[in-house]
Amino acid sequence: MTLTHSSISGDADFDFSEESCGTKNLIGFWLPWFMMNQAGGSGVLCVDELDSSLHPDIVADLIGKHLDSGLDTQLIFTTHDTHLMNEKILRRDQFWITERDAYGATCLFSVHDFEGRESEDVEKRYFEGRYRGLPLIRQG
């Protein structure tokens, strides 16, 4: 597959194998999302590390376009980008955090399950440890 990049200097063709990881990830998200929306606008799209090699503004825009599509679709994604913990992008009940227990099993829980208000700084409270899920880093 060949992709054409256009700029004021002209067009440049790139083989897909020559593209950056970000461009590959963007296409890897956009193509299934587009196909799902063309197929009647229903379904679930799961993306591991949606933010991988993409600028945070692009990721926020992708999420916004999905939410604004008005279609009966669901986007489930993982990320380590805490900047997405922003209520201008998602509601508190849409943030889910994982945490490993003492046996190594992963537990999943919603930020909405914790006491708080809709206007709070979710990212800040996360780093304060109020929602748990912070990595345990051994010192020394």
Phi and psi in radians as a Rosetta constraint file:
Dihedral C 1 N 2 CA 2 C 2 CIRCULARHARMONIC -2.001 0.35
Dihedral N 2 CA 2 C 2 N 3 CIRCULARHARMONIC 2.355 0.35
Dihedral C 2 N 3 CA 3 C 3 CIRCULARHARMONIC -1.987 0.35
Dihedral N 3 CA 3 C 3 N 4 CIRCULARHARMONIC 2.461 0.35
Dihedral C 3 N 4 CA 4 C 4 CIRCULARHARMONIC -1.891 0.35
Dihedral N 4 CA 4 C 4 N 5 CIRCULARHARMONIC 2.194 0.35
Dihedral C 4 N 5 CA 5 C 5 CIRCULARHARMONIC -1.794 0.35
Dihedral N 5 CA 5 C 5 N 6 CIRCULARHARMONIC 2.246 0.35
Dihedral C 5 N 6 CA 6 C 6 CIRCULARHARMONIC -1.928 0.35
Dihedral N 6 CA 6 C 6 N 7 CIRCULARHARMONIC 2.432 0.35
Dihedral C 6 N 7 CA 7 C 7 CIRCULARHARMONIC -2.590 0.35
Dihedral N 7 CA 7 C 7 N 8 CIRCULARHARMONIC 3.135 0.35
Dihedral C 7 N 8 CA 8 C 8 CIRCULARHARMONIC -1.156 0.35
Dihedral N 8 CA 8 C 8 N 9 CIRCULARHARMONIC -0.296 0.35
Dihedral C 8 N 9 CA 9 C 9 CIRCULARHARMONIC -1.472 0.35
Dihedral N 9 CA 9 C 9 N 10 CIRCULARHARMONIC -0.143 0.35
Dihedral C 9 N 10 CA 10 C 10 CIRCULARHARMONIC 2.130 0.35
Dihedral N 10 CA 10 C 10 N 11 CIRCULARHARMONIC -2.939 0.35
Dihedral C 10 N 11 CA 11 C 11 CIRCULARHARMONIC -1.733 0.35
Dihedral N 11 CA 11 C 11 N 12 CIRCULARHARMONIC 2.579 0.35
Dihedral C 11 N 12 CA 12 C 12 CIRCULARHARMONIC -2.378 0.35
Dihedral N 12 CA 12 C 12 N 13 CIRCULARHARMONIC 2.269 0.35
Dihedral C 12 N 13 CA 13 C 13 CIRCULARHARMONIC -1.684 0.35
Dihedral N 13 CA 13 C 13 N 14 CIRCULARHARMONIC 2.383 0.35
Dihedral C 13 N 14 CA 14 C 14 CIRCULARHARMONIC -2.247 0.35
Dihedral N 14 CA 14 C 14 N 15 CIRCULARHARMONIC 2.408 0.35
Dihedral C 14 N 15 CA 15 C 15 CIRCULARHARMONIC -1.244 0.35
Dihedral N 15 CA 15 C 15 N 16 CIRCULARHARMONIC 2.554 0.35
Dihedral C 15 N 16 CA 16 C 16 CIRCULARHARMONIC -0.947 0.35
Dihedral N 16 CA 16 C 16 N 17 CIRCULARHARMONIC -0.619 0.35
Dihedral C 16 N 17 CA 17 C 17 CIRCULARHARMONIC -1.140 0.35
Dihedral N 17 CA 17 C 17 N 18 CIRCULARHARMONIC -0.346 0.35
Dihedral C 17 N 18 CA 18 C 18 CIRCULARHARMONIC -1.570 0.35
Dihedral N 18 CA 18 C 18 N 19 CIRCULARHARMONIC -0.120 0.35
Dihedral C 18 N 19 CA 19 C 19 CIRCULARHARMONIC -1.284 0.35
Dihedral N 19 CA 19 C 19 N 20 CIRCULARHARMONIC 2.745 0.35
Dihedral C 19 N 20 CA 20 C 20 CIRCULARHARMONIC -1.219 0.35
Dihedral N 20 CA 20 C 20 N 21 CIRCULARHARMONIC 2.825 0.35
Dihedral C 20 N 21 CA 21 C 21 CIRCULARHARMONIC -1.056 0.35
Dihedral N 21 CA 21 C 21 N 22 CIRCULARHARMONIC -0.656 0.35
Dihedral C 21 N 22 CA 22 C 22 CIRCULARHARMONIC -1.085 0.35
Dihedral N 22 CA 22 C 22 N 23 CIRCULARHARMONIC -0.787 0.35
Dihedral C 22 N 23 CA 23 C 23 CIRCULARHARMONIC -1.112 0.35
Dihedral N 23 CA 23 C 23 N 24 CIRCULARHARMONIC -0.726 0.35
Dihedral C 23 N 24 CA 24 C 24 CIRCULARHARMONIC -1.101 0.35
Dihedral N 24 CA 24 C 24 N 25 CIRCULARHARMONIC -0.734 0.35
Dihedral C 24 N 25 CA 25 C 25 CIRCULARHARMONIC -1.170 0.35
Dihedral N 25 CA 25 C 25 N 26 CIRCULARHARMONIC -0.671 0.35
Dihedral C 25 N 26 CA 26 C 26 CIRCULARHARMONIC -1.091 0.35
Dihedral N 26 CA 26 C 26 N 27 CIRCULARHARMONIC -0.786 0.35
Dihedral C 26 N 27 CA 27 C 27 CIRCULARHARMONIC -1.160 0.35
Dihedral N 27 CA 27 C 27 N 28 CIRCULARHARMONIC -0.675 0.35
Dihedral C 27 N 28 CA 28 C 28 CIRCULARHARMONIC -1.090 0.35
Dihedral N 28 CA 28 C 28 N 29 CIRCULARHARMONIC -0.494 0.35
Dihedral C 28 N 29 CA 29 C 29 CIRCULARHARMONIC -1.481 0.35
Dihedral N 29 CA 29 C 29 N 30 CIRCULARHARMONIC -0.876 0.35
Dihedral C 29 N 30 CA 30 C 30 CIRCULARHARMONIC -1.122 0.35
Dihedral N 30 CA 30 C 30 N 31 CIRCULARHARMONIC -0.740 0.35
Dihedral C 30 N 31 CA 31 C 31 CIRCULARHARMONIC -1.086 0.35
Dihedral N 31 CA 31 C 31 N 32 CIRCULARHARMONIC -0.904 0.35
Dihedral C 31 N 32 CA 32 C 32 CIRCULARHARMONIC -1.116 0.35
Dihedral N 32 CA 32 C 32 N 33 CIRCULARHARMONIC -0.621 0.35
Dihedral C 32 N 33 CA 33 C 33 CIRCULARHARMONIC -1.117 0.35
Dihedral N 33 CA 33 C 33 N 34 CIRCULARHARMONIC -0.789 0.35
Dihedral C 33 N 34 CA 34 C 34 CIRCULARHARMONIC -1.086 0.35
Dihedral N 34 CA 34 C 34 N 35 CIRCULARHARMONIC -0.804 0.35
Dihedral C 34 N 35 CA 35 C 35 CIRCULARHARMONIC -1.106 0.35
Dihedral N 35 CA 35 C 35 N 36 CIRCULARHARMONIC -0.709 0.35
Dihedral C 35 N 36 CA 36 C 36 CIRCULARHARMONIC -1.100 0.35
Dihedral N 36 CA 36 C 36 N 37 CIRCULARHARMONIC -0.726 0.35
Dihedral C 36 N 37 CA 37 C 37 CIRCULARHARMONIC -1.231 0.35
Dihedral N 37 CA 37 C 37 N 38 CIRCULARHARMONIC -0.548 0.35
Dihedral C 37 N 38 CA 38 C 38 CIRCULARHARMONIC -1.293 0.35
Dihedral N 38 CA 38 C 38 N 39 CIRCULARHARMONIC -0.410 0.35
Dihedral C 38 N 39 CA 39 C 39 CIRCULARHARMONIC -1.525 0.35
Dihedral N 39 CA 39 C 39 N 40 CIRCULARHARMONIC 0.592 0.35
Dihedral C 39 N 40 CA 40 C 40 CIRCULARHARMONIC 1.759 0.35
Dihedral N 40 CA 40 C 40 N 41 CIRCULARHARMONIC -0.051 0.35
Dihedral C 40 N 41 CA 41 C 41 CIRCULARHARMONIC 1.227 0.35
Dihedral N 41 CA 41 C 41 N 42 CIRCULARHARMONIC 0.656 0.35
Dihedral C 41 N 42 CA 42 C 42 CIRCULARHARMONIC -2.444 0.35
Dihedral N 42 CA 42 C 42 N 43 CIRCULARHARMONIC 2.637 0.35
Dihedral C 42 N 43 CA 43 C 43 CIRCULARHARMONIC 2.406 0.35
Dihedral N 43 CA 43 C 43 N 44 CIRCULARHARMONIC -3.134 0.35
Dihedral C 43 N 44 CA 44 C 44 CIRCULARHARMONIC -2.202 0.35
Dihedral N 44 CA 44 C 44 N 45 CIRCULARHARMONIC 2.328 0.35
Dihedral C 44 N 45 CA 45 C 45 CIRCULARHARMONIC -2.039 0.35
Dihedral N 45 CA 45 C 45 N 46 CIRCULARHARMONIC 2.118 0.35
Dihedral C 45 N 46 CA 46 C 46 CIRCULARHARMONIC -1.895 0.35
Dihedral N 46 CA 46 C 46 N 47 CIRCULARHARMONIC 2.239 0.35
Dihedral C 46 N 47 CA 47 C 47 CIRCULARHARMONIC -2.271 0.35
Dihedral N 47 CA 47 C 47 N 48 CIRCULARHARMONIC 2.155 0.35
Dihedral C 47 N 48 CA 48 C 48 CIRCULARHARMONIC -1.512 0.35
Dihedral N 48 CA 48 C 48 N 49 CIRCULARHARMONIC 2.219 0.35
Dihedral C 48 N 49 CA 49 C 49 CIRCULARHARMONIC 0.966 0.35
Dihedral N 49 CA 49 C 49 N 50 CIRCULARHARMONIC 1.046 0.35
Dihedral C 49 N 50 CA 50 C 50 CIRCULARHARMONIC -0.912 0.35
Dihedral N 50 CA 50 C 50 N 51 CIRCULARHARMONIC -0.583 0.35
Dihedral C 50 N 51 CA 51 C 51 CIRCULARHARMONIC -1.478 0.35
Dihedral N 51 CA 51 C 51 N 52 CIRCULARHARMONIC 0.003 0.35
Dihedral C 51 N 52 CA 52 C 52 CIRCULARHARMONIC -1.044 0.35
Dihedral N 52 CA 52 C 52 N 53 CIRCULARHARMONIC 2.042 0.35
Dihedral C 52 N 53 CA 53 C 53 CIRCULARHARMONIC 1.112 0.35
Dihedral N 53 CA 53 C 53 N 54 CIRCULARHARMONIC 0.367 0.35
Dihedral C 53 N 54 CA 54 C 54 CIRCULARHARMONIC -2.068 0.35
Dihedral N 54 CA 54 C 54 N 55 CIRCULARHARMONIC 2.553 0.35
Dihedral C 54 N 55 CA 55 C 55 CIRCULARHARMONIC -1.131 0.35
Dihedral N 55 CA 55 C 55 N 56 CIRCULARHARMONIC 2.460 0.35
Dihedral C 55 N 56 CA 56 C 56 CIRCULARHARMONIC -0.963 0.35
Dihedral N 56 CA 56 C 56 N 57 CIRCULARHARMONIC -0.585 0.35
Dihedral C 56 N 57 CA 57 C 57 CIRCULARHARMONIC -1.181 0.35
Dihedral N 57 CA 57 C 57 N 58 CIRCULARHARMONIC -0.601 0.35
Dihedral C 57 N 58 CA 58 C 58 CIRCULARHARMONIC -1.178 0.35
Dihedral N 58 CA 58 C 58 N 59 CIRCULARHARMONIC -0.752 0.35
Dihedral C 58 N 59 CA 59 C 59 CIRCULARHARMONIC -1.104 0.35
Dihedral N 59 CA 59 C 59 N 60 CIRCULARHARMONIC -0.806 0.35
Dihedral C 59 N 60 CA 60 C 60 CIRCULARHARMONIC -1.061 0.35
Dihedral N 60 CA 60 C 60 N 61 CIRCULARHARMONIC -0.674 0.35
Dihedral C 60 N 61 CA 61 C 61 CIRCULARHARMONIC -1.146 0.35
Dihedral N 61 CA 61 C 61 N 62 CIRCULARHARMONIC -0.732 0.35
Dihedral C 61 N 62 CA 62 C 62 CIRCULARHARMONIC -1.060 0.35
Dihedral N 62 CA 62 C 62 N 63 CIRCULARHARMONIC -0.778 0.35
Dihedral C 62 N 63 CA 63 C 63 CIRCULARHARMONIC -1.118 0.35
Dihedral N 63 CA 63 C 63 N 64 CIRCULARHARMONIC -0.788 0.35
Dihedral C 63 N 64 CA 64 C 64 CIRCULARHARMONIC -1.054 0.35
Dihedral N 64 CA 64 C 64 N 65 CIRCULARHARMONIC -0.763 0.35
Dihedral C 64 N 65 CA 65 C 65 CIRCULARHARMONIC -1.086 0.35
Dihedral N 65 CA 65 C 65 N 66 CIRCULARHARMONIC -0.688 0.35
Dihedral C 65 N 66 CA 66 C 66 CIRCULARHARMONIC -1.107 0.35
Dihedral N 66 CA 66 C 66 N 67 CIRCULARHARMONIC -0.837 0.35
Dihedral C 66 N 67 CA 67 C 67 CIRCULARHARMONIC -1.151 0.35
Dihedral N 67 CA 67 C 67 N 68 CIRCULARHARMONIC -0.582 0.35
Dihedral C 67 N 68 CA 68 C 68 CIRCULARHARMONIC -1.485 0.35
Dihedral N 68 CA 68 C 68 N 69 CIRCULARHARMONIC -0.080 0.35
Dihedral C 68 N 69 CA 69 C 69 CIRCULARHARMONIC -1.143 0.35
Dihedral N 69 CA 69 C 69 N 70 CIRCULARHARMONIC -0.427 0.35
Dihedral C 69 N 70 CA 70 C 70 CIRCULARHARMONIC 1.288 0.35
Dihedral N 70 CA 70 C 70 N 71 CIRCULARHARMONIC 0.111 0.35
Dihedral C 70 N 71 CA 71 C 71 CIRCULARHARMONIC -1.611 0.35
Dihedral N 71 CA 71 C 71 N 72 CIRCULARHARMONIC 2.795 0.35
Dihedral C 71 N 72 CA 72 C 72 CIRCULARHARMONIC -1.502 0.35
Dihedral N 72 CA 72 C 72 N 73 CIRCULARHARMONIC 1.138 0.35
Dihedral C 72 N 73 CA 73 C 73 CIRCULARHARMONIC -2.203 0.35
Dihedral N 73 CA 73 C 73 N 74 CIRCULARHARMONIC 2.770 0.35
Dihedral C 73 N 74 CA 74 C 74 CIRCULARHARMONIC -2.244 0.35
Dihedral N 74 CA 74 C 74 N 75 CIRCULARHARMONIC 2.355 0.35
Dihedral C 74 N 75 CA 75 C 75 CIRCULARHARMONIC -1.950 0.35
Dihedral N 75 CA 75 C 75 N 76 CIRCULARHARMONIC 2.112 0.35
Dihedral C 75 N 76 CA 76 C 76 CIRCULARHARMONIC -2.053 0.35
Dihedral N 76 CA 76 C 76 N 77 CIRCULARHARMONIC 2.170 0.35
Dihedral C 76 N 77 CA 77 C 77 CIRCULARHARMONIC -2.485 0.35
Dihedral N 77 CA 77 C 77 N 78 CIRCULARHARMONIC 2.698 0.35
Dihedral C 77 N 78 CA 78 C 78 CIRCULARHARMONIC -1.820 0.35
Dihedral N 78 CA 78 C 78 N 79 CIRCULARHARMONIC 2.700 0.35
Dihedral C 78 N 79 CA 79 C 79 CIRCULARHARMONIC -2.825 0.35
Dihedral N 79 CA 79 C 79 N 80 CIRCULARHARMONIC 2.736 0.35
Dihedral C 79 N 80 CA 80 C 80 CIRCULARHARMONIC -1.930 0.35
Dihedral N 80 CA 80 C 80 N 81 CIRCULARHARMONIC 0.090 0.35
Dihedral C 80 N 81 CA 81 C 81 CIRCULARHARMONIC -1.482 0.35
Dihedral N 81 CA 81 C 81 N 82 CIRCULARHARMONIC 1.752 0.35
Dihedral C 81 N 82 CA 82 C 82 CIRCULARHARMONIC -1.256 0.35
Dihedral N 82 CA 82 C 82 N 83 CIRCULARHARMONIC -0.220 0.35
Dihedral C 82 N 83 CA 83 C 83 CIRCULARHARMONIC -1.130 0.35
Dihedral N 83 CA 83 C 83 N 84 CIRCULARHARMONIC -0.333 0.35
Dihedral C 83 N 84 CA 84 C 84 CIRCULARHARMONIC -1.329 0.35
Dihedral N 84 CA 84 C 84 N 85 CIRCULARHARMONIC -0.168 0.35
Dihedral C 84 N 85 CA 85 C 85 CIRCULARHARMONIC -1.386 0.35
Dihedral N 85 CA 85 C 85 N 86 CIRCULARHARMONIC 1.085 0.35
Dihedral C 85 N 86 CA 86 C 86 CIRCULARHARMONIC -2.283 0.35
Dihedral N 86 CA 86 C 86 N 87 CIRCULARHARMONIC 2.155 0.35
Dihedral C 86 N 87 CA 87 C 87 CIRCULARHARMONIC -1.266 0.35
Dihedral N 87 CA 87 C 87 N 88 CIRCULARHARMONIC -0.045 0.35
Dihedral C 87 N 88 CA 88 C 88 CIRCULARHARMONIC -1.381 0.35
Dihedral N 88 CA 88 C 88 N 89 CIRCULARHARMONIC -0.293 0.35
Dihedral C 88 N 89 CA 89 C 89 CIRCULARHARMONIC -1.807 0.35
Dihedral N 89 CA 89 C 89 N 90 CIRCULARHARMONIC -0.884 0.35
Dihedral C 89 N 90 CA 90 C 90 CIRCULARHARMONIC -2.349 0.35
Dihedral N 90 CA 90 C 90 N 91 CIRCULARHARMONIC 2.745 0.35
Dihedral C 90 N 91 CA 91 C 91 CIRCULARHARMONIC -1.434 0.35
Dihedral N 91 CA 91 C 91 N 92 CIRCULARHARMONIC 2.833 0.35
Dihedral C 91 N 92 CA 92 C 92 CIRCULARHARMONIC -0.980 0.35
Dihedral N 92 CA 92 C 92 N 93 CIRCULARHARMONIC -0.662 0.35
Dihedral C 92 N 93 CA 93 C 93 CIRCULARHARMONIC -1.307 0.35
Dihedral N 93 CA 93 C 93 N 94 CIRCULARHARMONIC -0.080 0.35
Dihedral C 93 N 94 CA 94 C 94 CIRCULARHARMONIC -1.718 0.35
Dihedral N 94 CA 94 C 94 N 95 CIRCULARHARMONIC -0.057 0.35
Dihedral C 94 N 95 CA 95 C 95 CIRCULARHARMONIC -1.654 0.35
Dihedral N 95 CA 95 C 95 N 96 CIRCULARHARMONIC 2.144 0.35
Dihedral C 95 N 96 CA 96 C 96 CIRCULARHARMONIC -2.137 0.35
Dihedral N 96 CA 96 C 96 N 97 CIRCULARHARMONIC 2.444 0.35
Dihedral C 96 N 97 CA 97 C 97 CIRCULARHARMONIC -2.131 0.35
Dihedral N 97 CA 97 C 97 N 98 CIRCULARHARMONIC 2.503 0.35
Dihedral C 97 N 98 CA 98 C 98 CIRCULARHARMONIC -1.880 0.35
Dihedral N 98 CA 98 C 98 N 99 CIRCULARHARMONIC 2.662 0.35
Dihedral C 98 N 99 CA 99 C 99 CIRCULARHARMONIC -2.633 0.35
Dihedral N 99 CA 99 C 99 N 100 CIRCULARHARMONIC 2.408 0.35
Dihedral C 99 N 100 CA 100 C 100 CIRCULARHARMONIC -1.518 0.35
Dihedral N 100 CA 100 C 100 N 101 CIRCULARHARMONIC 2.419 0.35
Dihedral C 100 N 101 CA 101 C 101 CIRCULARHARMONIC -1.591 0.35
Dihedral N 101 CA 101 C 101 N 102 CIRCULARHARMONIC -3.087 0.35
Dihedral C 101 N 102 CA 102 C 102 CIRCULARHARMONIC -1.085 0.35
Dihedral N 102 CA 102 C 102 N 103 CIRCULARHARMONIC -0.371 0.35
Dihedral C 102 N 103 CA 103 C 103 CIRCULARHARMONIC -1.622 0.35
Dihedral N 103 CA 103 C 103 N 104 CIRCULARHARMONIC -0.026 0.35
Dihedral C 103 N 104 CA 104 C 104 CIRCULARHARMONIC 1.559 0.35
Dihedral N 104 CA 104 C 104 N 105 CIRCULARHARMONIC 0.041 0.35
Dihedral C 104 N 105 CA 105 C 105 CIRCULARHARMONIC -1.381 0.35
Dihedral N 105 CA 105 C 105 N 106 CIRCULARHARMONIC 2.563 0.35
Dihedral C 105 N 106 CA 106 C 106 CIRCULARHARMONIC -1.626 0.35
Dihedral N 106 CA 106 C 106 N 107 CIRCULARHARMONIC 2.237 0.35
Dihedral C 106 N 107 CA 107 C 107 CIRCULARHARMONIC -1.842 0.35
Dihedral N 107 CA 107 C 107 N 108 CIRCULARHARMONIC 2.502 0.35
Dihedral C 107 N 108 CA 108 C 108 CIRCULARHARMONIC -2.135 0.35
Dihedral N 108 CA 108 C 108 N 109 CIRCULARHARMONIC 2.278 0.35
Dihedral C 108 N 109 CA 109 C 109 CIRCULARHARMONIC -2.594 0.35
Dihedral N 109 CA 109 C 109 N 110 CIRCULARHARMONIC 2.717 0.35
Dihedral C 109 N 110 CA 110 C 110 CIRCULARHARMONIC -1.587 0.35
Dihedral N 110 CA 110 C 110 N 111 CIRCULARHARMONIC 2.516 0.35
Dihedral C 110 N 111 CA 111 C 111 CIRCULARHARMONIC -1.047 0.35
Dihedral N 111 CA 111 C 111 N 112 CIRCULARHARMONIC -0.550 0.35
Dihedral C 111 N 112 CA 112 C 112 CIRCULARHARMONIC -1.080 0.35
Dihedral N 112 CA 112 C 112 N 113 CIRCULARHARMONIC -0.411 0.35
Dihedral C 112 N 113 CA 113 C 113 CIRCULARHARMONIC -1.244 0.35
Dihedral N 113 CA 113 C 113 N 114 CIRCULARHARMONIC -0.266 0.35
Dihedral C 113 N 114 CA 114 C 114 CIRCULARHARMONIC -1.700 0.35
Dihedral N 114 CA 114 C 114 N 115 CIRCULARHARMONIC 2.596 0.35
Dihedral C 114 N 115 CA 115 C 115 CIRCULARHARMONIC -1.066 0.35
Dihedral N 115 CA 115 C 115 N 116 CIRCULARHARMONIC 2.423 0.35
Dihedral C 115 N 116 CA 116 C 116 CIRCULARHARMONIC 2.915 0.35
Dihedral N 116 CA 116 C 116 N 117 CIRCULARHARMONIC 3.124 0.35
Dihedral C 116 N 117 CA 117 C 117 CIRCULARHARMONIC -2.115 0.35
Dihedral N 117 CA 117 C 117 N 118 CIRCULARHARMONIC 2.830 0.35
Dihedral C 117 N 118 CA 118 C 118 CIRCULARHARMONIC -1.110 0.35
Dihedral N 118 CA 118 C 118 N 119 CIRCULARHARMONIC -0.467 0.35
Dihedral C 118 N 119 CA 119 C 119 CIRCULARHARMONIC -1.663 0.35
Dihedral N 119 CA 119 C 119 N 120 CIRCULARHARMONIC 0.101 0.35
Dihedral C 119 N 120 CA 120 C 120 CIRCULARHARMONIC -1.300 0.35
Dihedral N 120 CA 120 C 120 N 121 CIRCULARHARMONIC 2.818 0.35
Dihedral C 120 N 121 CA 121 C 121 CIRCULARHARMONIC -1.428 0.35
Dihedral N 121 CA 121 C 121 N 122 CIRCULARHARMONIC 1.685 0.35
Dihedral C 121 N 122 CA 122 C 122 CIRCULARHARMONIC -1.110 0.35
Dihedral N 122 CA 122 C 122 N 123 CIRCULARHARMONIC -0.737 0.35
Dihedral C 122 N 123 CA 123 C 123 CIRCULARHARMONIC -1.075 0.35
Dihedral N 123 CA 123 C 123 N 124 CIRCULARHARMONIC -0.794 0.35
Dihedral C 123 N 124 CA 124 C 124 CIRCULARHARMONIC -1.066 0.35
Dihedral N 124 CA 124 C 124 N 125 CIRCULARHARMONIC -0.802 0.35
Dihedral C 124 N 125 CA 125 C 125 CIRCULARHARMONIC -1.130 0.35
Dihedral N 125 CA 125 C 125 N 126 CIRCULARHARMONIC -0.592 0.35
Dihedral C 125 N 126 CA 126 C 126 CIRCULARHARMONIC -1.065 0.35
Dihedral N 126 CA 126 C 126 N 127 CIRCULARHARMONIC -0.846 0.35
Dihedral C 126 N 127 CA 127 C 127 CIRCULARHARMONIC -1.231 0.35
Dihedral N 127 CA 127 C 127 N 128 CIRCULARHARMONIC -0.321 0.35
Dihedral C 127 N 128 CA 128 C 128 CIRCULARHARMONIC -1.367 0.35
Dihedral N 128 CA 128 C 128 N 129 CIRCULARHARMONIC -0.125 0.35
Dihedral C 128 N 129 CA 129 C 129 CIRCULARHARMONIC 1.505 0.35
Dihedral N 129 CA 129 C 129 N 130 CIRCULARHARMONIC 0.187 0.35
Dihedral C 129 N 130 CA 130 C 130 CIRCULARHARMONIC -1.237 0.35
Dihedral N 130 CA 130 C 130 N 131 CIRCULARHARMONIC -0.379 0.35
Dihedral C 130 N 131 CA 131 C 131 CIRCULARHARMONIC -1.897 0.35
Dihedral N 131 CA 131 C 131 N 132 CIRCULARHARMONIC 0.100 0.35
Dihedral C 131 N 132 CA 132 C 132 CIRCULARHARMONIC 1.081 0.35
Dihedral N 132 CA 132 C 132 N 133 CIRCULARHARMONIC -2.776 0.35
Dihedral C 132 N 133 CA 133 C 133 CIRCULARHARMONIC 1.364 0.35
Dihedral N 133 CA 133 C 133 N 134 CIRCULARHARMONIC -0.017 0.35
Dihedral C 133 N 134 CA 134 C 134 CIRCULARHARMONIC -1.282 0.35
Dihedral N 134 CA 134 C 134 N 135 CIRCULARHARMONIC 2.524 0.35
Dihedral C 134 N 135 CA 135 C 135 CIRCULARHARMONIC -1.189 0.35
Dihedral N 135 CA 135 C 135 N 136 CIRCULARHARMONIC 2.557 0.35
Dihedral C 135 N 136 CA 136 C 136 CIRCULARHARMONIC -1.591 0.35
Dihedral N 136 CA 136 C 136 N 137 CIRCULARHARMONIC 2.031 0.35
Dihedral C 136 N 137 CA 137 C 137 CIRCULARHARMONIC -1.967 0.35
Dihedral N 137 CA 137 C 137 N 138 CIRCULARHARMONIC 2.113 0.35
Dihedral C 137 N 138 CA 138 C 138 CIRCULARHARMONIC -1.304 0.35
Dihedral N 138 CA 138 C 138 N 139 CIRCULARHARMONIC 2.349 0.35
Dihedral C 138 N 139 CA 139 C 139 CIRCULARHARMONIC -1.686 0.35
Dihedral N 139 CA 139 C 139 N 140 CIRCULARHARMONIC 2.382 0.35
